[in-house]
């Protein structure tokens, strides 16, 4: 499930996986697949961080909150509206609470999720920057302190809430880890991925 994360300019925003059968991430009103998120983080990690790092992220944007949907209503199978509602009609919340784990094979549903997403979202390109001197990371109009951005990275590493099933991470998450662990970029200075097993 998405959790709340602090920004420097917009207060708290939601970020995270919203369905255990999909590898799609929600970032406020934008959506991007987790492999792309991890690739972006890995590319930043490979940059030495001697100057401002700038690039762009291709995401899908849904402006209207009603079009995004009602996550809790969908989880409880009482209100299926918008994009999230359609996803939960196809991939409902598990009846057994023990099955509530993020599936590492979520990429297998991408074609179906993409088909639904295309009916609600518009493809946009968001500017991305990381300022090593200020310790600020900007995604579109969202500005994160370095520590808050690293919380997003940690969230994907552990599989969010409720964690990766069996703590089996997809290969793209491990690749992100490998790049971050050897990074010389000041954004990642002192950062250590959680090794907890839940």
N, C-alpha and C positions, 0 to 999 in steps of 0.2 A: 504494500500500500504506500502511496505517496506520504511523505512526512513534511513538516514545516521547516523551512530553512530561512535564515536571516539574510536580507540584502542590505546594502548601505543606503539605498534610495527608495525602496518600495516596501519596506517592512518585511513581513514574512510571506513567503511564496511556497507553493506546493511543488515538490519534486519527487519523482520515483516511478517505480513500476505500479501499475494499477490493476493488472490481471495476471495471475500466475501462469497462464498459458501463452503469454505474449512477451516478447523482449522489447516492447515499446515503452519508452519513458515519457512521462509528462513533466514539462518544465514551465510552470505557470500556465500559460495558454498555448505553449508550443509543444510539439511532440517530435521526438527523434528516437530512432532505434538504438538500443544499447551498444551494438558493435560500432556504430558511428561515433557515439559519445566516447567510447573507449579509445577509438582511433584518434579523435581530437585530443584527448588527454595525453595519449602516447606521443603525439606529434609535439605538443607543448613540452613534454618531458625531454624530448630529444633536442630541443632548442637550448642553447647555453644560457639564455636569459641575460645577455649582456646589454640588451636594449629592449625597448617595447616590442612585444610579440603581437603581430596582427594577422588575422586570417578571417575566414567566414565559415559559418555553419549553415548547411541546408536543412531546414526544418519544415514541419507542417504546422500552420497556425489556425486555431479556431478562436475567433474573437468573442463570440457570444457564449457566456457560461452555460446557457440552456442547451446550446448545441454541443458543448463538451459533455454534459450529462450530470447525473446524480450518482456518484460512486456508492454512497452508503445505501441508497435506494436500490441500486442494481445488485449490490452484495446481498442484501436481504430479500431480493427477488420481489420487491413491491413497487418499484418505479423504474421502468426501462425507458429513459429518454435520452436523446442525443447519441453521440458517438459511443460513449462508455456504456450506455444502456444496450445498444446493439451488440457490442462486444460481449457483454454478459449474457445476452440471450443466446449467443452462440457458444460461449464458454462460461457457464455459470460457476458461482462460488462453490467449492467442494462441500458436499454434505457431511463429510467426516473432517472435523477440525484438524486432525493429524495430517491431512493431505494439503493443508494450507502452507505450501512451500513454493518458492519461485522455481519454475522448471528450467533447468539449463538448456533444454531443447526448445525453448520458446521461439527460436528462429523458424521452426517448422510451420508456424501459423502465419508467417509474415505475409504471404500472398492474400490470405483471407482478411487479415487486419488491414492491409494496404487498401484493399477494395472498399472496405467500410470507411476508412479514414479519408479516402479521396472524395467521398460524398459530402463530407463536412468541412474539410480543411482546405486551406490554400497554401501552396508551396511558396516559401519565402526564404530569403537569405539573410541571416543575422550576422552583423559584424561581431567578431570575437577579438578580445585583446587581453593581454596579461602584462601588467606593469611591475617588473621586479623591484623597482625602487620604492614605489608606493605600496606594494603588496596588495594590489587590486586587480581582480579579474572581472571583465565585463562581457556579458553574453546578451547581445541585442541591447535593450534598455535596462537590463538588470546588472547592477554593480555589486560584486561580492568582495568582502574582505578575504584575503588569502585563506584564512582559517575556515571560513564558511564554504568557499569553493572546495577545499579539501574534504569537507564533510560530504559534499556531493559525490566526490570520487570514492570515499570510504563506503558510502551507501551502496554504490553499484558493486564494489568489491565483495561486500558481505551478502549481496542479494536483497538489500533493503529489509523491509519488514514484510514477510516473515523469515528471510534468509533463503539462500540457495538450498534446494532439496539435497539432503545428504552432504551439504557443503561442497557439492561438485560444481565448480565454476566452469563456465564455457571457456574455450581457448582464448577468445578475444579479451576476456577479463584477465586471464593470466598474462597475456601479452602486454596489456596495459601495466600490470604489476611489474613485469620485468623491466619495462622502460622507465617507470617512475623510480624504481629502486636504485638505478644507476644514474639518475638524472643529476646534472650539475645546475639545473635551473633553480634560482633562489625561491621560486614559488613552492618548490617541493622540499626545501631545506628542513631537515629534521623530521619529515613526515614518515610515519611507519604504518603500513597496512595492518589492520587488526588480524590477529591469528586465532581469534576465539572460535570455538566450535559449539554450536547451539543445537 
